[in-house]
Amino acid sequence: MTPGNRNFQLCELAHKMSATPTSMTEDDWQPLRDLGFDDQACLEVAHIVGIFNYLTRLADGLGLQLDPATLEASETETPLKKIGDANGARTV
């Protein structure tokens, strides 16, 4: 299996788990199992998808908005620049 297929399968599962979680079945996990994901790896995928969904709902529910620098970066596809110490402690 190619890395592209792995990413595709992860995205397919994340989409279904996010959009229609009550329709998930064991068969939905089979493509990941075919790529070598065991129970622990599948659980980790589920946790990551769940956390991202939670954070998005929380931000939307609170009406949070992107700061101007992040909004510009998302619209122009320009990476944010790091400032600060040698470890890049802050991002603008």
N, C-alpha and C positions, 0 to 999 in steps of 0.2 A: 504494500500500500504506500502511496506517495504522501508526503506531508500535506499537499493540497487536499487530498481526500480526507485526511484526519481533520483538518480545519473545517472542511465542508460538513462532515458528519457532526462535529461538535456544534457548529452553528445551526444545523438542522434540528438537533435535539434541543438546544437552548431556545430556539424559536418556538417549537411546539410546547415545551415546558413553560414558557412565558405566556404564550397566547392562549393555550387550551390545556392547562395542567390536569384537569379532571379527565381528559381523554388519553392521558399517557398510559401505555401498557408495557409489559415486559419486552414486547417486540420492538418498541422504540429504542431500547437500549442495545439491541443486538448489533447494530453497526459499530458501536463503540467496543463491544465485547469482541467482535471480529478483528478489531484493531489491537486487541490485547489488554483492554481495560478490564480489571477485575472489580469485585464489589466495592472495594475501598476507593478505587479511582472513579467509579461511577458515582459514588456518594460524594466525592470531592467535587465533581462536575455539578451535581445537583446543588450542593452548598454554594458554589460560586454563582450559579445562575440565580438562586434564591436571594443571595445577598445583593446582587446587582439590581434585581427587581425590587427588593425592599428599599434600597437607597434611592432609586428613581421615584418610587411612590412617595417616599418621605419628602424628597426635594420638591416634587410636584405639589404635594399636599400643603407644604409650607410656603409655596409660591416663590421658591428660591430662583434667582436669576444668575446667569453666568456673569462674571466680572468682565469688563471691556476687553482686556487682553486675551482672555480665553475665548470670548465670543469672536474676536477678530481672527484668532488662530484657527478656530473651527470653520469660519467662513472662507478663509484664504488657504486653508490646508498648510499653513506655515507653523512649524513647531514653535512652542514656547521657548524662550531663552532663559537659561539659568543664570542667576546672579548670586553673589554672596561668596562664601569661602570656597576653597578648593573642592569641597564635597558637594557644591551646588545646593547649599542649605535652603535657599529660597528660589521660587520661580516667579517670574513676572510675565 
